[in-house]
Amino acid sequence: MRLSLEELQKNSRFWEERGYILPKFDIAKVREKTLRQPVWIHFGAGNIFRAFLASLQQDLLDNGYHDTGIIACAPFDDEVIKKVYIPYENLTLLVNLNGDGTLEKRVIASIVHALCARENFEEVERFFQNPSLQLVSFTITEKGYALKDAKGEYLPEVLHDVENPDSTPRSTMGMVAKLCYKRFVAGRYPIALVSMDNFAHNGTKLYEAVRFFAERWVEKGTVNSDFLSYLDDKNFISFPWTMIDKITPRPSEKIKKLLQEDGIEGVEIFRTAKGSYVAPFVNAESTGYLVIEDTFPNGRPPLEKAGVIFTDKETVDKVEKMKVCTCLNPLHTVLAVYGCLLGYESIAEEMKDDLLKAFLEKLAYEEALPVVVDPGIINPEEFLKEVLERRFPNPHIPDTPQRIATDTSQKIPIRFGETLKSYLNAGRDIKELKYIPLFFAGWLRYLMGVDDFGRTFEPSPDPMLEELRSRLKTVKIGDRGPFTDVLRPILSDSRIFGIDLFEYGLAQKVESYFKKMVAGENAVRKTLEEVVRGSV
């Protein structure tokens, strides 16, 4: 049996007997109305979109709360559309992995159309010009909003879009800006542009990137100057802040085998040229949170009926900081870096390591949680307990430290830097911290590409990897230091840590831990023992 509309219709019993939850709505009718009167377009057709956002909309469709689906666009990785959307008529198999080992298998049919945004830009434009469109959401990762490279220079594709506003955009943000202009010209129709990417104040980041192009086009006289007023007026365009939380690992070979044993064909896993791992199925944890600032000038689907929390901007900010700066993301990053150093290939396996678990608990409860503001709608301590006791230890989530270690340099300023700033803003001495600098030292040791057993490994992709590794190339396992001159360019870089660690006296502690970790084999674990167990 192959995943297709025909097979779902003709052989629904096959799927139901094997425990698959099928769509309860008229797929053809929903698709017809969506293409005629689109309500929701999503940029970033990856795994979290299919595992979480598409399933939320399916909940609304299944229960009769809404009558249109989602149009998916891939802004930079066309292979995703061509390999796992089009061949399967935009259907997805969602496998939710519960902590008790049970599975929830579901056929997702809320995605009604899928586009390669550049190849089909004129079609995307037509959707954007439709007055019915209410929201455009994004899961394109931090890199999707970037206008400059690591050296602070504008990316070539950004410069192209500034200079050539009439051509097909090459940058994602240039594309969004042009689409907004098309909607402005069509009738100044209102719209909400909703970043659902995992970083602070994501809506503001999206607004600033779109406005960058608008400003330059207005300066050049290539667009109507009233376009800027349109972008700045929340009655026309809003850029809500959001917080999203759902662990969605790469497609698992284990899940692929399970689906094949169910008699389902064509469930191969692909790695695209852009480095994405995709399949006709997605596997994810069953837990998920989505908190959104409730500013939608053209209305929105009633997603609160599917569990989404709508609130004000200040509350979103508190929830996001709680999760990203304290209760989940920093801890994930610690496990990523130390998992690579200690030879782990599973987050759940790391959580069986009493030393690593103790490290996480001390960092979270003793150093991060004291500066968290309770958002009121989610209790930080309960959320943290769920993460440490249920979510990270879930042995059925096939997540790896190697995946999570991707782009660590881009994550540190938010996941740790914001906590350091909170200490400073409160007048507290960050030199007293132990576990945050212990993570920093571990990350520097990780960048050497040698694990605690003396084996070489390739660090995960990172836009600053080449630069950082070149600064550490003179350091070898067994060196005794001092390492101040080698580490100063890194530890003083506020782009990475949010602050200059030398200026605030924390660099010395990081260097002392790093010195211990490069002393020889097993030095990483020994250092962890000394610091976490209380002898340092």
C-alpha positions in Angstrom: 0.0 0.0 0.0 1.3 3.5 -0.9 0.3 6.8 0.6 -2.1 8.4 -1.9 -5.5 10.0 -2.0 -6.8 7.0 -4.0 -5.6 4.4 -1.6 -7.0 6.3 1.4 -10.4 6.4 -0.3 -10.5 2.9 -1.7 -8.7 1.1 1.1 -9.5 3.0 4.3 -10.0 -0.3 6.1 -6.4 -1.2 5.4 -5.2 1.9 7.3 -7.7 1.7 10.1 -6.9 -1.9 10.9 -3.3 -0.9 11.3 -4.2 1.8 13.8 -3.9 4.9 11.5 -6.2 7.8 12.3 -7.6 9.1 9.0 -8.9 12.5 8.0 -12.5 13.1 8.9 -13.1 15.9 6.4 -13.8 16.0 2.7 -10.3 16.4 1.4 -11.3 17.3 -2.2 -13.8 19.9 -0.9 -11.2 21.5 1.4 -8.6 21.6 -1.3 -10.9 23.2 -3.8 -11.9 26.0 -1.4 -8.3 26.5 -0.2 -7.0 27.1 -3.7 -9.9 29.5 -4.4 -9.9 31.3 -1.1 -6.6 30.7 0.7 -6.4 31.5 4.4 -3.0 30.2 5.5 0.3 30.0 3.6 3.4 28.5 5.3 7.1 29.1 4.4 9.4 26.3 5.4 8.0 22.9 4.5 10.2 20.9 6.9 9.4 18.4 9.6 8.2 20.6 12.4 5.6 22.1 10.1 4.2 18.8 9.1 4.4 17.3 12.6 2.9 20.2 14.4 1.3 23.1 12.5 -0.3 20.9 9.9 -1.7 18.6 12.6 -3.2 21.6 14.4 -5.0 22.6 11.3 -6.1 19.1 10.8 -7.7 19.1 14.2 -9.8 22.1 13.2 -10.8 20.4 9.9 -11.6 17.1 11.6 -13.9 18.9 14.1 -15.6 21.2 11.7 -14.0 24.3 13.1 -12.5 25.4 9.7 -12.9 24.6 6.1 -9.6 25.4 4.4 -6.1 23.9 4.7 -2.6 25.2 4.3 -0.5 26.0 1.3 3.2 25.0 1.9 6.1 26.8 0.2 9.7 25.8 0.2 11.8 29.1 0.0 15.2 27.5 -0.4 15.1 23.7 -0.4 13.0 22.6 -3.4 13.9 19.0 -3.0 11.6 18.7 0.0 8.6 19.6 -2.1 9.8 17.4 -5.0 10.6 14.3 -2.9 8.1 14.1 -0.1 5.2 16.4 -1.1 4.4 16.1 -4.8 4.9 12.2 -5.1 2.5 11.7 -2.1 -0.1 14.3 -3.1 0.8 16.4 -0.1 -0.1 13.8 2.4 2.0 13.0 5.4 2.2 10.1 7.8 2.7 11.6 11.4 4.0 9.2 14.0 3.8 10.7 17.6 6.2 8.9 20.0 4.8 8.7 23.5 7.1 8.2 26.5 5.4 4.9 27.4 6.4 3.4 24.0 3.0 3.7 22.4 2.6 5.3 19.0 -0.1 7.5 17.5 -0.1 7.1 13.7 -2.0 9.7 11.7 -2.5 10.6 8.1 -2.2 14.4 7.7 -4.2 15.9 4.8 -4.5 19.5 5.9 -1.7 20.5 3.5 -3.5 21.0 0.2 -0.9 22.5 -2.1 2.9 22.6 -2.1 5.2 25.0 -4.0 8.8 25.6 -4.7 8.6 29.3 -4.0 11.2 30.4 -6.6 10.1 28.1 -9.4 6.5 29.0 -8.8 6.8 32.6 -7.7 4.0 33.9 -9.9 1.6 31.4 -8.4 2.7 32.4 -4.8 2.1 36.0 -5.8 -1.4 35.2 -6.9 -2.1 33.7 -3.5 -0.7 36.7 -1.8 -2.9 39.0 -3.7 -6.1 37.2 -2.6 -8.0 39.2 0.0 -9.0 36.0 1.8 -5.4 35.3 3.0 -5.2 35.8 6.7 -1.8 34.6 7.8 1.6 33.6 6.5 3.7 31.6 8.9 7.4 30.7 8.9 9.6 27.9 10.1 12.8 28.6 8.2 15.3 28.6 11.1 17.4 31.7 12.1 19.4 31.5 8.9 16.3 32.3 6.8 16.1 35.8 8.2 19.8 36.6 7.8 20.7 39.6 5.7 24.5 39.5 6.5 27.1 36.9 6.8 29.3 36.1 9.8 31.7 39.0 8.8 28.8 41.5 8.9 28.7 41.9 5.1 25.4 41.7 3.1 24.8 38.4 1.5 25.0 38.4 -2.3 21.4 37.3 -2.7 20.3 40.2 -0.5 22.2 42.7 -2.6 20.7 41.2 -5.7 17.2 41.7 -4.4 17.9 45.2 -3.3 19.2 46.1 -6.8 16.7 44.1 -8.8 13.2 44.4 -7.2 11.5 43.4 -10.5 13.3 40.0 -10.8 12.5 36.8 -9.0 14.0 37.2 -5.5 16.9 35.1 -4.4 16.8 35.7 -0.7 13.9 34.5 1.5 13.3 37.9 3.1 13.5 39.6 -0.2 10.8 37.3 -1.4 8.6 38.0 1.5 9.1 41.8 1.1 8.2 41.6 -2.6 5.1 39.5 -1.9 4.0 42.0 0.7 4.4 44.7 -1.9 2.2 42.8 -4.3 -0.5 42.5 -1.7 -0.2 46.3 -1.0 -0.6 47.1 -4.7 -3.5 44.7 -5.1 -5.6 46.5 -2.5 -3.7 47.2 0.8 -5.2 44.0 2.1 -4.4 43.1 5.7 -2.3 40.1 6.7 -0.4 38.6 9.7 3.2 37.5 9.1 3.8 35.0 11.8 7.4 33.8 12.5 7.2 30.5 14.4 11.0 30.0 14.5 12.7 29.3 17.7 14.4 32.5 18.8 13.5 35.6 20.8 11.3 38.3 19.4 10.9 36.5 16.1 8.2 38.7 14.9 10.4 41.8 15.2 13.2 40.0 13.4 10.9 39.3 10.5 9.5 42.9 10.5 13.0 44.4 10.4 14.1 42.1 7.6 11.1 42.9 5.4 11.4 46.6 6.1 15.0 46.6 5.2 14.1 45.8 1.6 11.2 48.2 1.6 13.3 51.1 2.7 15.9 50.5 0.0 13.3 50.1 -2.7 11.7 53.3 -1.6 15.0 55.1 -1.6 15.7 54.0 -5.1 12.2 55.0 -6.2 11.3 51.5 -7.4 8.2 51.1 -5.1 5.5 53.4 -3.8 6.7 55.2 -0.7 3.3 54.5 1.0 4.5 50.9 1.2 6.5 51.7 4.3 3.3 53.1 6.0 1.5 49.9 5.1 4.2 47.8 6.7 4.2 50.0 9.8 0.5 50.0 10.4 -0.7 47.0 12.5 -4.2 47.5 11.1 -2.7 46.3 7.8 0.3 44.1 8.7 1.2 42.5 12.0 4.3 40.6 13.0 3.2 38.6 16.1 5.8 37.2 18.5 5.5 33.5 19.1 7.0 30.6 21.1 7.0 27.1 19.6 8.1 24.0 21.3 8.0 20.4 19.9 11.0 18.1 19.5 10.9 16.8 15.9 14.0 14.8 15.1 15.0 13.6 11.7 13.0 10.7 10.2 14.0 7.6 12.0 15.1 4.3 10.4 13.2 2.5 13.1 10.0 4.3 12.3 10.6 3.6 8.6 10.9 -0.1 9.3 7.7 0.0 11.4 5.8 1.6 8.6 7.1 -1.0 6.1 6.1 -3.8 8.5 2.6 -2.2 8.3 2.7 -2.9 4.6 3.3 0.7 3.5 5.6 1.2 0.5 7.7 4.2 -0.6 8.7 5.5 2.8 12.4 6.1 2.1 14.3 8.8 3.9 16.1 11.4 1.8 18.9 13.8 2.5 18.6 16.8 0.3 21.5 18.8 -1.2 20.8 21.5 1.4 21.3 19.0 4.2 17.6 18.4 5.2 16.5 14.9 6.2 13.0 14.3 5.0 10.6 11.4 4.3 6.9 10.8 3.5 6.6 10.5 7.3 7.6 12.6 10.3 8.2 11.4 13.8 7.9 13.6 16.8 7.2 13.7 20.5 3.5 14.0 21.4 4.1 17.1 23.6 3.8 20.5 21.9 3.4 24.1 22.8 2.5 27.1 20.6 2.0 30.5 22.1 1.1 33.4 19.8 0.6 37.1 20.2 -3.0 37.6 19.2 -2.7 40.3 16.5 -4.3 39.3 13.3 -5.7 42.2 11.3 -7.5 40.0 8.7 -8.7 37.4 11.2 -7.4 33.9 11.7 -8.4 30.2 12.1 -9.6 29.3 15.6 -6.4 27.5 16.5 -7.1 27.9 20.2 -9.6 25.0 19.7 -6.5 22.9 18.8 -4.6 23.9 21.9 -2.7 27.0 20.7 -2.4 29.7 23.4 -3.2 33.3 22.2 -2.1 36.1 24.5 -0.4 39.5 24.6 3.2 40.2 23.4 4.6 40.6 27.0 3.4 37.1 27.9 4.8 35.5 24.8 8.1 37.2 25.6 8.1 35.7 29.1 7.2 32.2 27.8 9.8 32.3 25.1 12.5 33.4 27.5 11.5 30.7 30.0 11.8 28.0 27.3 14.6 29.3 25.1 16.9 30.8 27.8 16.2 28.4 30.7 13.9 25.4 30.7 14.7 23.6 27.4 16.9 25.0 24.7 20.1 25.7 26.8 19.8 22.2 28.3 19.4 20.7 24.8 22.6 22.5 23.7 24.5 21.2 26.7 23.5 17.7 25.9 24.5 18.3 22.2 28.0 19.4 23.0 28.8 17.0 25.8 27.1 14.2 24.0 29.5 14.5 21.1 32.4 14.7 23.5 31.4 11.7 25.5 30.5 9.5 22.6 26.7 9.5 22.8 24.4 9.3 19.8 21.1 9.6 21.6 19.7 12.3 23.9 17.7 9.7 25.8 20.9 7.7 26.5 22.6 10.8 27.8 19.8 11.3 30.3 20.8 7.9 31.8 24.2 9.4 32.6 23.8 10.5 36.2 26.6 13.0 35.8 25.2 14.7 32.8 21.7 14.8 34.3 23.1 16.4 37.5 24.9 19.0 35.4 21.6 19.9 33.6 19.7 20.1 36.9 22.3 22.3 38.6 22.5 24.6 35.6 18.8 24.9 35.3 17.7 25.1 38.9 20.7 26.9 40.5 21.7 29.3 37.7 19.0 29.8 35.1 15.7 29.4 37.0 16.4 32.2 39.6 16.3 34.9 36.8 13.3 33.6 35.0 10.1 35.6 35.2 7.0 33.4 35.6 4.8 34.0 32.4 1.7 33.0 34.3 0.2 30.8 31.7 2.9 28.0 32.0 4.6 27.3 35.2 8.4 27.3 34.7 9.2 24.6 37.3 6.6 22.3 36.1 7.7 22.8 32.5 11.3 22.2 33.5 10.3 19.0 35.4 8.5 17.8 32.3 11.6 18.4 30.2 14.0 16.6 32.5 11.8 13.7 33.6 9.6 13.0 30.6 10.7 14.6 27.4 14.5 14.4 27.2 14.5 10.8 28.7 11.9 9.5 26.2 13.8 6.6 24.7 11.4 6.5 21.7 12.5 10.0 20.4 15.3 9.2 18.0 17.1 12.5 18.5 20.9 12.9 18.5 23.3 15.4 20.0 24.9 15.7 16.6 21.7 17.2 15.1 21.2 19.6 18.0 24.8 20.8 17.9 24.2 22.4 14.5 24.7 26.2 14.5 25.6 26.3 18.2 27.5 29.6 17.8 24.2 31.2 16.6 22.3 29.7 19.6 24.6 30.7 22.5 23.8 34.4 22.6 20.1 33.6 23.1 20.2 30.4 25.1 22.9 31.6 27.5 23.7 35.2 26.8 20.3 36.4 27.8 20.7 34.7 31.2 24.0 36.4 31.7 22.4 39.8 30.8 19.6 39.1 33.3 22.2 38.6 36.0 24.0 41.9 35.1 20.7 43.8 34.9 19.8 42.6 38.3 23.3 43.7 39.7 24.4 40.1 40.3 28.0 39.0 40.0 28.3 36.5 37.1 31.8 35.5 38.2 30.0 33.3 40.8 28.5 31.2 38.1 29.9 27.7 37.6 27.7 25.7 35.2 27.2 28.1 32.4 31.0 28.7 32.1 31.4 24.9 32.3 29.2 24.6 29.2 31.3 27.3 27.4 34.5 25.5 28.2 32.9 22.2 26.9 31.9 23.9 23.7 35.4 25.2 23.1 36.7 21.7 23.7 34.1 20.3 21.3 35.3 22.7 18.6 38.7 20.8 18.6 36.9 17.8 17.0 38.4 15.3 19.4 36.2 13.4 21.9 37.1 12.4 25.4 38.5 9.1 24.2 40.9 10.7 21.8 38.8 9.9 18.7 38.4 12.6 16.0 34.9 13.6 14.9 33.5 16.3 12.6 31.7 19.1 14.5 28.2 19.8 13.2 27.7 22.5 10.6 28.0 26.1 11.9 28.4 29.3 10.0 31.3 30.3 12.3 32.9 26.8 12.5 35.9 27.5 10.2 36.7 30.8 12.0 36.4 29.3 15.4 38.4 26.2 14.7 41.2 28.2 13.1 41.6 30.1 16.3 41.9 26.8 18.3 44.2 25.0 15.8 47.3 25.5 17.9 45.8 23.8 20.9 46.4 20.0 21.2 45.2 17.4 23.7 47.8 17.3 26.5 48.7 21.0 26.3 49.0 22.8 29.6 48.4 26.4 28.6 48.0 29.2 29.4 45.4 29.6 26.7 44.4 33.2 27.3 45.8 34.6 24.0 44.2 31.8 22.0 40.8 32.1 23.7 40.6 35.9 24.0 39.2 36.6 20.5 36.5 34.1 21.1 35.5 34.8 24.7 35.5 38.6 24.1 33.1 38.2 21.1 29.8 39.6 22.2 28.2 38.2 19.0 28.6 34.8 20.5 28.0 35.2 24.2 25.9 38.4 24.2 28.6 40.1 26.3 32.4 40.3 26.5 33.3 37.5 28.9 36.6 39.2 29.7 35.0 42.5 30.5 32.8 40.9 33.1 35.4 38.5 34.6 33.9 35.2 33.5 36.5 34.3 30.8 39.1 33.3 33.4 36.8 30.6 34.8 36.0 29.3 31.3 39.7 29.1 30.6 40.4 27.2 33.8 37.8 24.6 32.9 39.0 24.4 29.3 42.6 23.9 30.6 41.4 20.9 32.6 39.5 19.4 29.7 42.4 19.4 27.3 44.8 17.7 29.8 44.3 14.3 28.2 41.9 11.5 27.6 38.9 11.3 30.0 39.7 14.8 31.1 36.2 16.1 30.1 34.4 13.6 32.3 36.9 14.2 35.1 36.3 18.0 34.9 32.6 17.4 35.0 33.0 15.2 38.1 35.0 17.9 39.8 32.7 20.8 39.1 29.3 19.1 39.2 30.1 17.0 42.3 31.3 20.0 44.1 35.1 19.7 44.5 35.7 22.8 42.3 
